[in-house]
Every structure is written in structure tokens, then in C-alpha cells.
């Protein structure tokens, strides 16, 4: 079923599509992270906005991806921007919710101690609150990344899509090998990203392992 | 002026007076006695003294404490630190100059113990080497071996150890004023007792000005040079030394709050070495028994105290155990409890005497040599004398 000569012949295409897939994913998650950070910082002390904002992100999340792309094309054409708008949109709910939950979970006594020792507001955020929210932030990034890797395939319909393009080409040319290669590499990408981020999360939060060790 | 230049000042003898000047804190709402409110509070803590704010929950003691470092801003009135109005100082700079210890400790879980202790020096921009030195010095000061604890995380420490780190962290930048909110409230009674004693020993060297909040009157009496008893509504019910408050409660509220056993509590403020001790009838092993027997029969107290050549007690010999002839031997002596150090409080001494077989406590000095005897009657007589002197 798998023809190695096809793989060899399409190697440059496959490699470039792996990079495209990664680039689409990384940009989407990075932009989503920055956006949700700004939004969460803006609303966390104005709790009445939390419900509506999270509700809006939830609504965006429920729009079918194909429908969203079709809706955006008349405005932003068949472009990288169109792909990213859609991809970023789907990361916001997960990232913003985890960021907010993580910040809310910082113990009150830790915040009080930080204030009493003379932390300024920003310094407290960067050096105390965000580090302590890291486990939940990283968990959000993991889910958002894996979800995005899957969603990137759909953007093949507007000319992007990374490994989605490989699959689409295989489908159009009745070439099973390309379909299977596209599929397998996408799954592999998702698994590697998930494991890698999980490892990274442990490395940047050495204190949570200390807690587990202390039992 | 910058803390980042020059060498580290030694951790000692930097203290400031703290004065409350008609301080009031009201919370919005209609109730006149809102929990946490403070009403027209005025008192002054001299530099280097411990002032304990004590009272039932909701009496405003924690609110009062938090107004000093402006975690809460007063509605009216001023708090003066060395005569300077705290409200006019930059709030960040003010807080970095005041140590703060709370019951839950509030250590940063993501930082090692060494980093936690160096928090305020880091905020003040001290160079790395000096931060490290100070951190090591403070861990040793609170009795935690730096090489063992420096690189651990708070989650790996016991409650008592965390509390010590909290105290070390509060002392890191050598603040003239320390605020402590029920710092020993979350540990078990045995650890609490030990932490209190260590804290008092530390304070004897450091002489910081300390405001200390507790709801436990016994802790207040033990820790405080001065005690401010507060009652619900945020009124100051009485301000004075523990002795004054126990001897002369200013109101029924204070009398009830300090408890019906306040006479007994007062005994915990006086130590054995302040009493006039009774001489003991002593003899050494090898002394003539008949002669010793004659001496003990001439005295109303029926026990002879056997001591060694250096005048260190060996044990009691009852008059019936003394042979009519021959010499005294060490084997005749029975237990010599209760053995009292001259620093033992009268309360502890009395407790030991009540349980003792021989109704006299043997008081020894640091070297274990005999100073004299004390009886339950001596203690109660001293308590009565104190009371008439105080009133």
C-alpha cells in the first residue's frame, strides 16, 4: 500500500509541509497566548467582564472550522492571515481559561506576603503569580497546541494546511501513500509536541516535583 | 541612600518607635460594630519592645497590624514610625523596611528556601553575593543548617521549619519594625512552645520593635513587654505591661478575657531567682550520721539534702533513713526532684511542687551547685506580696 518511491519523490514537498505545519501551529499558539494574556490581565480585576469574555471565546470555539474559513475568505482572501485568524480563534478559550484559573489559584497568603514585602504590582505578576500559574498555563498550551496541529489540516482548503496539503494532494491524485504519510506525520507531530511540552512543563516547574516527592 | 552600596549592616539593634495616634478604621455598612473595625486607637511602642495586640476575633487587632505597613489604610488618624507619618512614605519603600510574618507563612512555593529568605534584599537590589551571605546567616540564626535547607522548596519542610524560614525572611533586610500575625498559631503546642522560646532568645539579641497579634492571652503574657487588650468594636480596653494587666484589669471585659486564673498566670511572669531562697540542711557522704541526725531533728523540715564536694545536690535523705551511728552514704539518698533552675517560672515551680514527694524545690545555678530551697508556701506568699504591691 505504501510506495517508497512516491515518498522519495515527494520528500522535498513533505519536508517543507512539515515546516509549514509547525509554523502555522507555533504562530497560532504564540499569538493566542499573547492575546489571551492581555485579555486576562485586563479582566481579572474586573470580574463582571469575565463571564461575557469567556462566553465569547466559547462561542468562537463552537463555530465549525470550515464555516469560519468560508466566512473569513471574502474579507482576508486566501491568505496566511485568514488561516491564522481561524487558528488563533480556537486557541483563545483554552489558553485564556487556563491562564485565569492559574492566576486565581495562587494562594492568598502568598500574595499577601508579596505585597507586604514591597513587591510592585507588575513585579508580583511576573515573579510570583505567573511562575505559580505555570503548571496550568503549560497544560493550556499543550491542549491548544495539539488541537491546533489537528486544525491546521483544514486550512489546506484555502491553500495552506501543512501536512493537510500532502493528504489533500494524495486524495486528489488517488495516491494512498501520500494520504497515509500526511496522516501519520500529523499524528506524530501531535504526539511529539504533547510529550515535548509536558517535559518542558516539568523542567520549568521544579518545585512541583519537590512537592510530589515530599508527599 | 541605597541599600545596594556599602557592606551589610550587622543584623542587630535597629529599632524604631511605633505610635498609633487616634487611628480609626471604619468599614462601609450600617453596623456599628463591624468585625475588623478599629476605633480611636492610641498607644506607643518604644523602640526594641514587643507589643502584643490581643483580643477576641473581630476586635480589629489584625486590622491594626496591617495599617502599619499600609496593607490597610486607616480611615483617620496617623501611625508614626520614629515620628514619621507612615501615610506620607512611599508605600513600597515603607513595606520593604518592615518585616512581616503571618500564620500561613506565605513562602513562595516556586522558590528555594535560600531565595525565599533573600526576597527583600533582592527587591532592594542587593548584589548576589551579599544576598547569598545574608540568606545563609539568617538560616543559621533561626536554627536551620544552611547547607541542608538552602536548596529545598517550602513543600519539603515541616510547619515549624516553614515558620522559622518566615521569620528569617522577615529579618532579611534588617527592618527596624516587625509585624507578626499569629505567627505560631498553626503549629502544634509543643512546637509552638519551642518557637516562642527561640523567638524570645532571638529578640534578646536583635531588640527589634515588634507588633505581635494573637488571640491567646497566655502567649501575650509570655511574649509581650507590653500588651494591648482590644475588644470587639476596635476599642483599646487596656494597655500596659503583662504584670499590670494581670494585677489590675481595667474593666470586667479585661478581667474576663485574662481569665479567672490570672493570679496563677502572674506566677508565670516571675522566676525563682527573684525569691528569697531558704537555706537547706546539707551534708556530704562520709559525714557523721549522728551529727547530721541531730541537725535535722532540730529543724521543722524533715529532709536532709546530700550534696557532693562541689556543693551539687545528690538527693534527699529523710530523717528516719539516717542511721543513728556510722557515716552517711550516697546510697541513702532518694530522688531529688523537683530540681529547679533559677530561671524556672514560679508557675512551673508550683506545678512541680504539687506533684512532688518532698515539698521543697531544690534551686541550682548554671553549674548545678545548690542555691537554696523553695516551697509552695514561699511562692504563694510572693504572689500575695506582688498583688498588694501592684494594687
Interface residues (C-beta under 8 A of the other chain):
Chain A: X107 X109 X110 X111 X112 X113 X114 X115 X116 X117 X118 X119 X120 X123 X128 X131 X132 X134 X205 X206 X207 X210 X211 X213 X214
Chain B: X69 X71 X92 X93 X94 X95 X96 X98 X100 X102 X104 X105 X106 X107 X108 X109 X110 X111 X119 X120 X123 X152 X153 X155 X156 X169 X179
